[in-house]
């Protein structure tokens, strides 16, 4: 057990130590400073702009950024629907996997487009290699979209007063070439040398120890897995995701995949501080996020290592922890830690079955997605915490009787209305979705494998994962039907784009306001006091919005085990 805890601590500390210099590198990329990758990627970027006719020096306001972002995502939607509904006759389909139904193609397309990867299919049988490669492309561009949106926020607070916030296509391309591609290439190299499959041939045939003939699915796994984690996407090449021995074969690879998930979300926080020349502010945000993360991760690891008391009462050894749904090569501690990392940062990949976690572990997993601001996904973590910071600034201003100001800009009614809509729309999507599914059991809960409290948790988790663009699930729920595909698809769309539109609108409105120099009465937003205020706002909103629903699900299930 001590070794397991040491492994968990090492995963976190190593990533943190590397995230600080990587954050400085990200800042240099987007401020236009020279980096060591310029000789490699600058000529390629110039060639891309020349072929496409894009003027990367043409700066955009926030509305133009949003127009470009939404337009290009709309195009990818139609291409994806075309590919997924016609895989049977398209190339790279050696196993003869069928086309997706329209509703499943809709859900899968939206899911990968919004960086969620909520998979209502199994990769081995549900996709051709062409389909897998297309979804791999979407994993790159969806992550780059989130990073590009965050850089707009960075730019808005770097200048004292401006309407020009850089060029979306420049941010998008650099996010891909300078950040996502190099990290993915390095990780893919490690995975290939560790024996992960990288082939376009069909299923392998083998004879088991029992003498039976079986077929083993392979494919270009080593190319798919890196961006799945680096891009905080989470979509698995195989149905059981990173619990599959060909997708996550060893404890070392488990650590590599954990690092890949955490590195960009952590680094983006430090990059924010470096970019706006307020490093202390970046450290404050990181402190708030880390406190929230540890408050979720530590209890979860402890609960999973302590095991299931109901099984202990049967006289069964629980020294390895609660091992139902977990892989012995990872153990209960690493599995519990992964479950919080993947829900906090919106990756959604799993190396164990969350449906088998202890009840309160399931609650912490859902809370991570309900808050959706502790590190968060690539880029969007910054957008989410930005909304809470605006709310904290406004409340703090009211408490001291001053006009709320942030980075020298007045927070007024228009910005507050947008912030409140974004903050409240997230719980609205989750709770209304769960309410509809439970109110109409013939369509919503008819596919549940678990009745009672845990069944409600499965429904609540599905909509929470969709609204947070996470993609993990309590897989006791049979979700590949018309109701779940369409309803979660709508939640996915709204849960992705409103939290991008809102922060960009606020940043754009604040950026063009007159800059007010700091004075003696200015609220300091880079202090631990303001950090605690921000954390309090997050906790209060989460508690008021979600406690009743959690009480009906995982909390009730926990107390039912005590009876």
ROSETI-344383 format. One line per 3 residues: number of its first residue (from 1); their letters; for each residue x, y, z of C-alpha. Coordinates in Angstrom, 3 decimals. Example, Ala and Ser with C-alpha at 12.3 -4.5 7.8 and 13.67 -1.06 7.14 Angstrom:
residues 2
1) AS) 12.300,-4.500,7.800 ~ 13.670,-1.060,7.140
END
This chain:
residues 563
1) XXX) 0.000,0.000,0.000 ~ 2.873,2.392,0.764 ~ 4.270,1.709,-2.710
4) XXX) 0.885,2.505,-4.276 ~ 0.670,5.827,-2.424 ~ 4.237,6.660,-3.453
7) XXX) 3.305,6.035,-7.083 ~ 0.309,8.374,-6.834 ~ 2.365,11.142,-5.204
10) XXX) 5.103,10.722,-7.822 ~ 2.572,11.090,-10.671 ~ 1.358,14.409,-9.291
13) XXX) 4.684,15.921,-8.213 ~ 6.557,15.079,-11.435 ~ 3.768,16.604,-13.517
16) XXX) 3.720,19.753,-11.374 ~ 7.492,20.226,-11.663 ~ 7.305,19.941,-15.457
19) XXX) 4.146,22.068,-15.782 ~ 5.851,25.271,-14.604 ~ 8.511,25.451,-17.366
22) XXX) 5.983,24.139,-19.883 ~ 3.633,26.971,-18.915 ~ 6.436,29.448,-19.630
25) XXX) 6.919,27.786,-23.035 ~ 3.195,28.084,-23.848 ~ 3.304,31.768,-22.945
28) XXX) 6.260,32.308,-25.291 ~ 4.457,30.521,-28.133 ~ 1.489,32.892,-28.020
31) XXX) 3.387,36.106,-27.260 ~ 5.467,35.460,-30.384 ~ 8.754,34.997,-28.557
34) XXX) 11.375,32.696,-30.024 ~ 11.135,29.004,-29.047 ~ 13.264,25.979,-29.898
37) XXX) 10.544,24.556,-32.178 ~ 10.384,27.607,-34.450 ~ 12.765,26.171,-37.095
40) XXX) 10.591,23.055,-37.371 ~ 7.049,24.426,-37.365 ~ 7.287,28.038,-38.542
43) XXX) 7.828,27.067,-42.215 ~ 4.932,24.597,-42.016 ~ 2.643,27.239,-40.522
46) XXX) 3.583,29.747,-43.238 ~ 2.854,27.104,-45.900 ~ -0.538,26.397,-44.331
49) XXX) -1.455,30.088,-44.315 ~ -0.301,30.492,-47.908 ~ -2.406,27.555,-49.136
52) XXX) -5.478,28.500,-47.088 ~ -5.282,32.217,-47.795 ~ -5.545,33.053,-44.092
55) XXX) -3.905,36.264,-42.907 ~ -2.607,35.364,-39.456 ~ -1.706,39.013,-38.784
58) XXX) -5.335,40.122,-39.133 ~ -6.416,40.636,-35.528 ~ -9.999,39.876,-34.499
61) XXX) -12.369,41.175,-31.855 ~ -14.179,38.701,-29.606 ~ -17.183,38.391,-31.925
64) XXX) -14.963,37.538,-34.894 ~ -13.146,34.929,-32.798 ~ -16.461,33.277,-31.951
67) XXX) -17.634,33.391,-35.569 ~ -14.464,31.635,-36.746 ~ -14.632,29.086,-33.916
70) XXX) -18.283,28.156,-34.476 ~ -18.000,28.099,-38.285 ~ -15.099,25.681,-38.386
73) XXX) -16.764,23.398,-35.822 ~ -19.946,23.397,-37.943 ~ -17.918,22.192,-40.935
76) XXX) -16.312,19.368,-38.962 ~ -19.771,18.253,-37.797 ~ -20.988,17.556,-41.328
79) XXX) -17.778,15.785,-42.410 ~ -17.937,13.580,-39.322 ~ -21.576,12.588,-39.864
82) XXX) -20.725,11.636,-43.452 ~ -17.804,9.415,-42.426 ~ -19.428,7.670,-39.459
85) XXX) -22.620,6.826,-41.374 ~ -20.715,5.366,-44.347 ~ -17.829,3.405,-42.801
88) XXX) -18.970,0.041,-44.195 ~ -17.937,0.870,-47.782 ~ -15.161,3.381,-47.079
91) XXX) -11.502,2.227,-46.940 ~ -9.537,1.057,-43.870 ~ -12.197,-1.339,-42.633
94) XXX) -10.485,-4.780,-42.606 ~ -12.873,-6.178,-39.983 ~ -16.020,-5.118,-41.874
97) XXX) -17.458,-2.993,-39.057 ~ -20.896,-1.513,-39.879 ~ -22.096,2.076,-40.317
100) XXX) -23.358,3.977,-37.299 ~ -27.070,4.723,-37.009 ~ -27.968,8.416,-37.470
103) XXX) -28.628,8.987,-33.758 ~ -25.395,7.254,-32.674 ~ -23.407,9.140,-35.343
106) XXX) -24.954,12.396,-34.075 ~ -23.976,11.628,-30.486 ~ -20.464,10.445,-31.388
109) XXX) -19.805,13.415,-33.680 ~ -20.975,15.965,-31.127 ~ -19.130,14.163,-28.366
112) XXX) -15.738,14.233,-30.088 ~ -16.324,17.709,-31.512 ~ -16.819,19.181,-28.039
115) XXX) -13.820,17.409,-26.459 ~ -16.051,15.046,-24.475 ~ -15.830,11.604,-26.148
118) XXX) -18.926,10.176,-24.513 ~ -18.780,6.810,-26.253 ~ -22.078,4.983,-26.688
121) XXX) -20.299,2.363,-28.820 ~ -17.378,-0.041,-28.395 ~ -14.323,0.835,-30.459
124) XXX) -13.474,-2.749,-31.452 ~ -16.770,-3.328,-33.231 ~ -18.262,0.139,-33.673
127) XXX) -15.623,1.867,-35.818 ~ -13.432,1.203,-38.834 ~ -9.809,2.350,-38.753
130) XXX) -10.857,5.317,-40.911 ~ -13.490,6.183,-38.306 ~ -10.896,5.905,-35.528
133) XXX) -8.479,8.152,-37.448 ~ -11.180,10.749,-38.074 ~ -12.039,10.810,-34.377
136) XXX) -8.319,11.145,-33.647 ~ -8.329,14.260,-35.864 ~ -11.301,15.641,-33.911
139) XXX) -9.403,15.044,-30.681 ~ -6.615,17.310,-31.951 ~ -8.849,20.109,-33.213
142) XXX) -11.271,20.101,-30.266 ~ -8.365,20.475,-27.832 ~ -6.791,23.195,-30.004
145) XXX) -10.141,25.018,-30.066 ~ -10.234,25.114,-26.256 ~ -6.648,26.360,-25.995
148) XXX) -7.251,29.019,-28.676 ~ -10.317,30.273,-26.780 ~ -8.290,30.518,-23.561
151) XXX) -5.595,32.557,-25.312 ~ -8.260,35.138,-26.192 ~ -8.794,35.559,-22.431
154) XXX) -5.032,35.857,-21.959 ~ -4.806,38.532,-24.644 ~ -7.718,40.540,-23.226
157) XXX) -5.891,41.116,-19.939 ~ -2.378,41.590,-21.296 ~ -3.192,44.965,-22.863
160) XXX) -4.548,47.959,-20.919 ~ -7.295,48.685,-23.450 ~ -7.890,47.014,-26.813
163) XXX) -10.508,45.488,-29.079 ~ -7.936,43.488,-31.044 ~ -7.462,40.062,-29.462
166) XXX) -5.195,38.296,-31.914 ~ -6.167,35.864,-34.655 ~ -8.188,32.720,-33.917
169) XXX) -6.605,30.673,-36.705 ~ -3.108,31.621,-35.526 ~ -3.921,30.544,-31.969
172) XXX) -5.600,27.379,-33.225 ~ -2.739,26.319,-35.498 ~ -0.047,27.045,-32.920
175) XXX) -1.998,25.084,-30.301 ~ -1.831,22.107,-32.637 ~ 1.704,22.379,-34.010
178) XXX) 3.592,23.781,-31.016 ~ 1.792,22.029,-28.129 ~ -0.409,19.053,-29.028
181) XXX) 1.631,17.483,-31.838 ~ 5.052,17.491,-30.099 ~ 3.658,16.058,-26.863
184) XXX) 1.639,13.423,-28.744 ~ 4.647,12.412,-30.832 ~ 6.862,11.986,-27.776
187) XXX) 4.214,9.943,-25.988 ~ 3.507,7.783,-29.059 ~ 7.202,6.947,-29.305
190) XXX) 7.219,5.748,-25.699 ~ 4.041,3.710,-26.212 ~ 5.319,1.959,-29.343
193) XXX) 8.532,0.945,-27.605 ~ 6.436,-0.379,-24.710 ~ 4.661,-2.734,-27.115
196) XXX) 1.400,-0.897,-27.830 ~ -0.100,-1.964,-31.214 ~ 0.435,0.282,-34.239
199) XXX) -0.943,-1.454,-37.311 ~ -3.648,-1.247,-39.979 ~ -4.150,-5.006,-40.293
202) XXX) -7.317,-6.649,-38.994 ~ -7.854,-8.765,-35.909 ~ -5.056,-11.072,-34.741
205) XXX) -5.888,-14.735,-34.227 ~ -4.512,-16.746,-31.336 ~ -5.096,-19.945,-29.384
208) XXX) -5.739,-19.575,-25.646 ~ -4.355,-21.811,-22.909 ~ -7.707,-23.552,-23.003
211) XXX) -7.180,-24.401,-26.657 ~ -9.857,-22.030,-27.979 ~ -9.429,-19.900,-31.105
214) XXX) -10.008,-16.195,-30.417 ~ -9.643,-12.953,-32.368 ~ -7.892,-9.968,-30.774
217) XXX) -8.620,-6.470,-32.018 ~ -5.563,-4.288,-32.678 ~ -5.099,-1.219,-34.904
220) XXX) -3.292,2.153,-34.784 ~ -3.637,2.297,-30.991 ~ -0.266,3.950,-30.277
223) XXX) -1.226,6.896,-32.497 ~ -4.707,7.264,-30.995 ~ -3.918,7.067,-27.271
226) XXX) -1.504,10.044,-26.938 ~ -3.913,12.742,-28.158 ~ -6.697,11.046,-26.198
229) XXX) -4.841,12.119,-23.055 ~ -2.763,15.122,-24.149 ~ -5.916,16.708,-25.578
232) XXX) -7.942,15.822,-22.430 ~ -10.348,14.000,-24.747 ~ -10.560,10.555,-23.150
235) XXX) -12.098,8.520,-25.970 ~ -10.815,4.967,-25.849 ~ -9.670,2.987,-28.884
238) XXX) -11.141,-0.052,-27.128 ~ -14.464,-0.315,-25.335 ~ -13.012,-0.515,-21.825
241) XXX) -10.718,2.438,-22.493 ~ -7.486,2.569,-20.474 ~ -8.395,-0.547,-18.520
244) XXX) -7.623,-2.526,-21.711 ~ -4.195,-4.247,-21.611 ~ -3.362,-3.051,-25.151
247) XXX) -4.315,0.555,-24.343 ~ -2.643,0.758,-20.920 ~ -0.453,-2.323,-20.448
250) XXX) 1.752,-1.487,-17.435 ~ 1.990,0.691,-14.347 ~ 4.704,2.729,-16.079
253) XXX) 2.417,3.449,-19.045 ~ -0.323,4.271,-16.542 ~ 1.958,6.959,-15.099
256) XXX) 2.804,8.249,-18.598 ~ -0.887,8.522,-19.474 ~ -1.582,10.265,-16.174
259) XXX) 1.169,12.790,-16.877 ~ -0.212,13.368,-20.380 ~ -3.657,14.204,-18.986
262) XXX) -2.435,16.672,-16.372 ~ 0.422,18.512,-18.059 ~ -1.441,20.992,-20.308
265) XXX) -4.279,21.904,-17.874 ~ -1.702,22.605,-15.158 ~ 0.669,24.431,-17.495
268) XXX) -2.105,26.667,-18.873 ~ -2.624,28.141,-15.397 ~ 1.051,29.109,-15.125
271) XXX) 1.003,30.291,-18.753 ~ -1.823,32.701,-17.866 ~ 0.324,34.318,-15.175
274) XXX) 3.379,34.552,-17.445 ~ 1.349,35.879,-20.410 ~ -0.321,38.761,-18.550
277) XXX) 2.892,39.452,-16.581 ~ 1.213,38.626,-13.260 ~ 2.837,35.389,-12.128
280) XXX) 1.434,35.738,-8.615 ~ -2.097,35.743,-10.038 ~ -1.364,32.468,-11.849
283) XXX) -0.065,30.939,-8.618 ~ -3.246,32.054,-6.826 ~ -5.451,30.327,-9.420
286) XXX) -3.297,27.199,-9.243 ~ -3.586,27.173,-5.454 ~ -7.404,27.338,-5.584
289) XXX) -7.530,24.558,-8.156 ~ -5.072,22.354,-6.269 ~ -6.910,22.691,-2.949
292) XXX) -10.135,21.660,-4.672 ~ -8.407,18.797,-6.465 ~ -6.801,17.400,-3.314
295) XXX) -10.064,17.663,-1.342 ~ -11.566,15.319,-3.936 ~ -8.577,13.064,-4.659
298) XXX) -7.332,12.246,-1.151 ~ -10.669,10.948,0.262 ~ -11.295,8.960,-2.918
301) XXX) -7.924,7.192,-2.748 ~ -8.463,6.428,0.951 ~ -11.983,5.064,0.395
304) XXX) -10.881,2.844,-2.475 ~ -7.879,1.534,-0.519 ~ -10.042,0.740,2.536
307) XXX) -12.252,-1.567,0.504 ~ -15.934,-2.385,0.631 ~ -17.202,-2.944,4.211
310) XXX) -20.026,-5.167,2.957 ~ -17.452,-7.558,1.475 ~ -15.319,-7.398,4.635
313) XXX) -18.337,-8.588,6.648 ~ -18.307,-11.771,4.570 ~ -14.818,-12.535,5.842
316) XXX) -13.175,-11.817,2.474 ~ -9.694,-10.288,2.477 ~ -9.751,-6.587,1.540
319) XXX) -6.045,-5.850,1.900 ~ -5.824,-4.797,-1.764 ~ -8.721,-2.381,-1.370
322) XXX) -12.015,-2.265,-3.284 ~ -10.867,-4.190,-6.359 ~ -14.201,-4.783,-8.100
325) XXX) -13.938,-3.250,-11.572 ~ -10.222,-2.508,-11.160 ~ -7.069,-3.892,-12.777
328) XXX) -4.619,-5.682,-10.484 ~ -1.655,-4.158,-12.362 ~ -2.750,-0.667,-11.224
331) XXX) -4.242,-1.316,-7.793 ~ -6.913,0.555,-5.872 ~ -4.857,3.690,-5.071
334) XXX) -3.810,4.481,-8.660 ~ -7.302,3.653,-9.905 ~ -8.941,5.948,-7.360
337) XXX) -6.491,8.746,-8.133 ~ -7.037,8.360,-11.882 ~ -10.817,8.544,-11.391
340) XXX) -10.502,12.035,-9.886 ~ -7.830,13.263,-12.297 ~ -9.942,12.215,-15.275
343) XXX) -13.107,13.873,-13.928 ~ -11.419,17.045,-12.633 ~ -9.679,17.782,-15.944
346) XXX) -12.517,16.560,-18.191 ~ -10.506,13.813,-19.889 ~ -13.055,11.115,-19.119
349) XXX) -10.744,8.185,-19.811 ~ -10.948,5.364,-17.266 ~ -8.531,2.706,-16.047
352) XXX) -11.226,1.170,-13.821 ~ -15.000,1.009,-13.866 ~ -16.428,4.054,-12.062
355) XXX) -19.731,2.222,-11.666 ~ -17.959,-0.149,-9.257 ~ -16.421,2.592,-7.104
358) XXX) -17.502,3.096,-3.512 ~ -20.640,5.309,-3.248 ~ -18.851,8.384,-1.915
361) XXX) -16.078,7.907,-4.483 ~ -18.785,8.123,-7.126 ~ -19.938,11.332,-5.449
364) XXX) -16.460,12.903,-5.578 ~ -16.166,11.926,-9.248 ~ -19.453,13.689,-9.972
367) XXX) -18.514,16.711,-7.843 ~ -15.319,17.105,-9.868 ~ -17.430,17.432,-13.019
370) XXX) -20.147,19.510,-11.364 ~ -17.585,22.125,-10.300 ~ -15.691,21.713,-13.598
373) XXX) -13.096,24.350,-12.681 ~ -10.255,22.506,-10.879 ~ -7.639,22.423,-13.691
376) XXX) -10.330,21.539,-16.262 ~ -9.747,20.506,-19.867 ~ -7.231,22.014,-22.289
379) XXX) -8.004,25.731,-22.277 ~ -11.557,25.429,-20.996 ~ -10.366,25.037,-17.410
382) XXX) -9.214,28.651,-17.594 ~ -12.567,29.719,-19.078 ~ -14.508,27.993,-16.290
385) XXX) -12.455,29.372,-13.392 ~ -12.638,32.821,-15.040 ~ -16.422,32.856,-14.494
388) XXX) -15.989,32.074,-10.791 ~ -13.307,34.773,-10.491 ~ -15.669,37.373,-11.978
391) XXX) -18.362,36.334,-9.479 ~ -15.856,36.477,-6.609 ~ -14.705,39.963,-7.669
394) XXX) -18.287,41.208,-7.794 ~ -19.224,39.773,-4.388 ~ -16.000,41.086,-2.825
397) XXX) -16.687,44.547,-4.237 ~ -20.149,44.556,-2.706 ~ -18.747,43.479,0.666
400) XXX) -16.356,46.436,0.851 ~ -18.710,48.925,-0.791 ~ -16.641,49.559,-3.934
403) XXX) -17.335,49.202,-7.649 ~ -15.993,45.751,-8.556 ~ -12.793,45.915,-10.615
406) XXX) -10.695,43.171,-12.202 ~ -7.306,43.839,-13.787 ~ -8.091,47.557,-13.929
409) XXX) -11.511,47.134,-15.576 ~ -14.899,47.775,-13.961 ~ -17.228,44.761,-13.653
412) XXX) -20.691,46.078,-14.504 ~ -24.207,44.714,-14.971 ~ -23.669,43.284,-18.462
415) XXX) -20.638,41.208,-17.466 ~ -22.385,39.968,-14.322 ~ -25.481,38.861,-16.215
418) XXX) -23.349,36.814,-18.608 ~ -21.339,35.304,-15.739 ~ -24.473,34.287,-13.833
421) XXX) -26.083,32.733,-16.921 ~ -22.969,30.631,-17.556 ~ -22.581,29.644,-13.881
424) XXX) -26.219,28.568,-13.487 ~ -26.664,26.977,-16.909 ~ -24.276,24.132,-16.044
427) XXX) -26.376,22.804,-13.111 ~ -29.536,23.540,-15.131 ~ -28.438,21.151,-17.898
430) XXX) -27.492,18.408,-15.443 ~ -30.518,18.570,-13.176 ~ -33.145,19.074,-15.884
433) XXX) -31.676,16.219,-17.928 ~ -31.698,13.863,-14.936 ~ -35.226,14.969,-13.989
436) XXX) -36.619,14.245,-17.466 ~ -34.904,10.847,-17.630 ~ -36.308,9.765,-14.250
439) XXX) -39.768,11.269,-14.804 ~ -40.219,9.247,-18.012 ~ -38.836,5.826,-17.039
442) XXX) -40.067,4.181,-20.245 ~ -37.415,6.132,-22.173 ~ -34.932,7.305,-19.579
445) XXX) -34.402,4.569,-17.018 ~ -35.685,1.476,-18.808 ~ -32.092,0.491,-19.660
448) XXX) -30.783,0.706,-16.083 ~ -29.136,-2.432,-14.714 ~ -29.260,-1.115,-11.145
451) XXX) -32.474,0.034,-9.436 ~ -32.759,2.401,-6.497 ~ -30.151,4.901,-5.354
454) XXX) -27.362,3.617,-7.552 ~ -29.590,3.667,-10.608 ~ -30.314,7.339,-10.031
457) XXX) -26.567,7.929,-9.659 ~ -26.040,6.348,-13.094 ~ -28.542,8.744,-14.664
460) XXX) -27.129,11.762,-12.805 ~ -23.564,10.795,-13.767 ~ -24.464,10.524,-17.477
463) XXX) -25.814,14.069,-17.683 ~ -23.067,15.435,-15.433 ~ -20.431,13.896,-17.688
466) XXX) -22.180,15.292,-20.768 ~ -22.598,18.843,-19.420 ~ -18.962,18.918,-18.226
469) XXX) -17.773,17.534,-21.598 ~ -16.075,14.720,-19.695 ~ -17.163,11.483,-21.349
472) XXX) -16.729,8.936,-18.540 ~ -19.764,7.023,-17.359 ~ -21.359,4.688,-14.849
475) XXX) -21.579,1.919,-17.409 ~ -24.450,0.064,-15.780 ~ -26.587,2.350,-17.934
478) XXX) -27.484,1.080,-21.410 ~ -27.078,4.368,-23.243 ~ -27.014,3.471,-26.952
481) XXX) -30.613,4.246,-27.827 ~ -32.458,7.148,-29.409 ~ -33.320,8.928,-26.141
484) XXX) -29.844,8.877,-24.618 ~ -28.026,9.612,-27.884 ~ -30.132,12.670,-28.688
487) XXX) -30.644,14.051,-25.160 ~ -26.982,13.799,-24.164 ~ -25.974,15.133,-27.590
490) XXX) -27.981,18.312,-26.956 ~ -26.497,18.658,-23.458 ~ -23.014,18.144,-24.913
493) XXX) -23.489,20.975,-27.408 ~ -24.884,23.457,-24.912 ~ -22.406,22.436,-22.200
496) XXX) -19.471,23.102,-24.531 ~ -20.219,26.269,-26.410 ~ -22.059,28.462,-23.874
499) XXX) -19.104,28.260,-21.408 ~ -16.863,29.355,-24.299 ~ -19.124,32.116,-25.620
502) XXX) -19.772,33.629,-22.164 ~ -16.154,34.091,-20.989 ~ -15.033,35.334,-24.410
505) XXX) -17.852,37.895,-24.408 ~ -16.916,39.086,-20.901 ~ -13.222,39.269,-21.803
508) XXX) -13.984,41.182,-24.998 ~ -16.227,43.663,-23.197 ~ -13.679,44.237,-20.432
511) XXX) -10.730,44.501,-22.828 ~ -12.098,47.594,-24.575 ~ -12.987,49.415,-21.351
514) XXX) -10.836,52.227,-20.060 ~ -8.012,50.991,-17.849 ~ -8.144,52.186,-14.235
517) XXX) -4.726,52.258,-12.513 ~ -4.482,50.388,-9.228 ~ -4.833,52.485,-6.093
520) XXX) -4.846,51.940,-2.349 ~ -8.478,50.813,-2.400 ~ -8.088,48.422,-5.329
523) XXX) -9.089,44.829,-4.592 ~ -5.987,42.652,-4.884 ~ -6.849,39.532,-6.879
526) XXX) -3.490,37.797,-6.524 ~ -3.646,37.196,-2.762 ~ -4.499,34.108,-0.744
529) XXX) -7.489,35.996,0.709 ~ -9.011,36.454,-2.732 ~ -8.147,32.838,-3.518
532) XXX) -10.180,31.711,-0.502 ~ -13.033,33.951,-1.641 ~ -12.983,32.348,-5.089
535) XXX) -12.950,28.872,-3.566 ~ -15.886,29.812,-1.311 ~ -17.911,30.975,-4.323
538) XXX) -17.206,27.680,-6.109 ~ -18.138,25.620,-3.038 ~ -21.355,27.543,-2.338
541) XXX) -22.623,27.337,-5.921 ~ -21.823,23.615,-6.103 ~ -23.401,22.860,-2.721
544) XXX) -26.603,24.805,-3.351 ~ -27.064,23.431,-6.850 ~ -26.142,19.781,-6.457
547) XXX) -26.462,18.624,-2.836 ~ -30.145,17.574,-3.128 ~ -29.448,15.438,-6.195
550) XXX) -26.338,13.885,-4.632 ~ -28.358,13.130,-1.478 ~ -30.772,11.052,-3.579
553) XXX) -27.965,9.127,-5.235 ~ -24.498,8.355,-3.837 ~ -25.094,9.739,-0.329
556) XXX) -28.277,7.687,0.108 ~ -26.471,4.624,-1.261 ~ -23.656,5.130,1.251
559) XXX) -26.062,5.208,4.217 ~ -27.985,2.206,2.862 ~ -24.768,0.192,3.234
562) XX) -24.722,1.068,6.943 ~ -28.137,-0.481,7.596
END
